[in-house]
Amino acid sequence: MPDRQGDLTRIVLAVLFLGGLIAASLWILQPFLGALIWAVMIVVPTWPAMLRVQKALGGRRWAAVTVMSLALLALLIVPLFAAVGTVVAHAGAIGEWAKQLHEVKLPPPPAWVATLPLVGERLAELWRDAVTDGLESLVSEAAPYARAVGTWLLGKVGGLGAIFLQFLLTVVACAVLYAQGEQAAHYALRFGTRLAGKQGEDAIVLSGQAIRGVALGVVVTALIQALIAAIGLFIARVPFAALLTALVFLLSVAQLGGALVLVIPVVWLYWSGQTGWGTFLVVITVITATIDNFIRPVLIKRGADLPLLLIFIGVIGGLIGFGLIGIFVGPVILAVTYTLLLTWLDKGRV
């Protein structure tokens, strides 16, 4: 009996000690965990591309890692400079638009505005006041809200430095994983095997397939949507086309849809009397908003043979629960859980 008590005490202390080490290690690594997770989500789907680059460069891994790392940096720097350049190039136009706001005369509100539920009467009243007093009345009423929004934006801008540093850490982690990818995959498979045998190894493989499927289904689809939107915006000669294209891509990745962005230039084209171009951009908006329903399922199935509903719920739920990184983490967690559950149920069959 004393021996059993001693063994129990030793096991409990060993578990507590190991748990403390794991907790302390995670606490120390906390500033780098976000970058490491992002790096895994980037490297896994782009690993075949890195191998093709390595083959094209004569099998030199260091050269392929350098090219892939520079490409990741370009994903941040090029859109940033394009957005800044667009704003600078249209600085004069922005000033002219600001001056013309004082001369804009709004038409009376349509009858259907007052019939809107909850906000109809108030919105119609504000519209009539703007018609009578000009846009200055709306500006004065919106000033307190604008100050609050401005304060919030300043707080977000203050965190841009941290975001930029996090992105640089992600690029460094990607470079390390590109350089040691085979070894990292070997350790991950060993960990899965040691944890749950063959099922654990299959779960690791399934995680990689789910990441690749979501990357193909979400990111590639968003790129196609942004490309279609860019073609329409540039053909219609809409100002800030590059900036609007970047917003379409970001909202498409976040599963909100690029149509939310394209509505603005559509309204602007109709408002400025360019009815033909406005109608053309409406067609582009409809194509951009609906094409993902056809492309995304095909691409996701190419990456991972999983139920589309499972992937979709994982993307939306992960985005709500974990933020942007949840787009990848959510489907991976659901895919592994779903497969392990099916395996467990199959084992219970007689």
Residue, then its C-alpha position, 0 to 999 in steps of 0.5 A: m500500500p505505501d508503494r502504491q501511495g508513493d507511485l501515485t504521488r510521484i506520478v502526480l508530481a511528474v504530471l504537475f512538473l511537466g504541465g508547469l514546464i509546458a505552461a511556462s514554455l507557452w508563456i515564453l513563446q506567446p509573443f511568437l505563437g501568432a507568427l509561428i501559426w501563420a507561418v505554418m498556415i503559409v508554408v504548408p499550402t505553398w510548399p509545392a511551389m517552393l519545391r518547384v522554385q528550388k528545382a528551377l534554381g538547380g536544387r539550391r534550397w537557400a536560393a528557393v528560401t530567399v525567393m519565397s521570403l522576398a515574395l512574402l515581403a512583396l505581398l506587404i510592401v507592394p500593396l502598401f506602396a500602391a495604396v499610398g501612391t494612389v492616394v498621393a496621385h489623387a490628392g488634387a482630386i480629393g481636394e476638389w471633391a472636398k470643395q464641391l461638397h459644399e455645392v452639392k444639392l440633395p434631391p428630396p427623399p424618396a417616399w420609400v425611405a420613410t417606410l423603412p423599419l425602425v430608422g425610416e422616419r429619422l432617416a427621412e427627417l435627416w434627409r429633409d434637413a440636409v436638403t433645406d440646410g445643406l450638407e453642413s447640417l449633416v456634418s455638424e451632427a456627425a462631428p461627435y461620431a466622427r471624433a469617436v471614430g477618429t480616436w478609434l482609428l488613431g488607436k488602430v494606427g498606433g498598432l500598425g508598428a506591432i502588426f508590421l513587426q508580427f508580419l516580419l516575424t512571420v516571414v522569418a518563421c516561414a524562412v526557417l520552415y522552408a529551410q527545414g520543412e522535411q525535418a519539421a514534418h518528420y517531427a510532427l508525424r513522430f509526435g502524432t504517432r507517439l500520441a495516438g499511433k496510426q490515428g495520430e499520424d493520420a490526423i497530422v496528415l489530415s491537418g496539412q490537407a485541410i490547411r491546403g484545401v482552405a488556402l486553395g478555396v479561400v485565398v485563391t478564390a479571393l485572388i480571382q475575385a479581386l482580379i475580376a474587380a480590378i479589371g472592372l474598376f480599371i476599365a471603368r476608370v474608377p479612382f483609387a482602383a488599386l486601393l479598392t481592389a486590395l479591399v475587395f481581396l481582404l473582404s473576400v478572404a474574410q468571407l464578407g464579400g467584395a461586393l461591399v466595396l464595389v457598391i461604392p464606385v457603382v453609386w459614384l458612377y451613377w451619381s456622376g452621370q456615367t450610367g453606362w459604366g455604372t451598369f457595367l460595374v454592376v455586372i462586374t459586382v454580380i460576377t465578383a459576388t457569385i463566382d466564389n460559389f462555383i470556384r471555392p468548392v472545386l478548389i477545396k475538394r482538390g486540397a482535402d476530401l472533406p464535406l464542404l459544409l464542414i469547411f464552410i462552418g470551420v471558416i466562418g466559425g473560426l473567423i468569428g472565434f479566432g479572428l483572421i487566423g481562424i479562417f485556417v485554424g477553424p477548418v483544421i480543428l473541425a476536420v481532425t475532430y470529424t475524422l477521429l470521430l468517424t474512425w471511432l464510430d467505425k471501430g465500434r461496428v460489429 
